[in-house]
């Protein structure tokens, strides 16, 4: 495997935790976008449920993706 590969991590995962991202410490629907060691991290405060149904579902990771795409 090549060493120069770029990886993209979405949401809470072991790699995000190792990079120092702790979405549970963010405000409701908050998110962080971070680059480290050739990787891009998009992590936010999320909860179970459909974020598009108008409920109180937290969707921080989704908002991080929206922010990046803008």
Secondary structure, DSSP 8 states (H G I E B T S, - for coil): --TT--EEEESS-HHHHHTT--GGGS-TT-EEEEEETTEEEEEE-B-SS-TTTTSS--BHHHHHHHHHH-
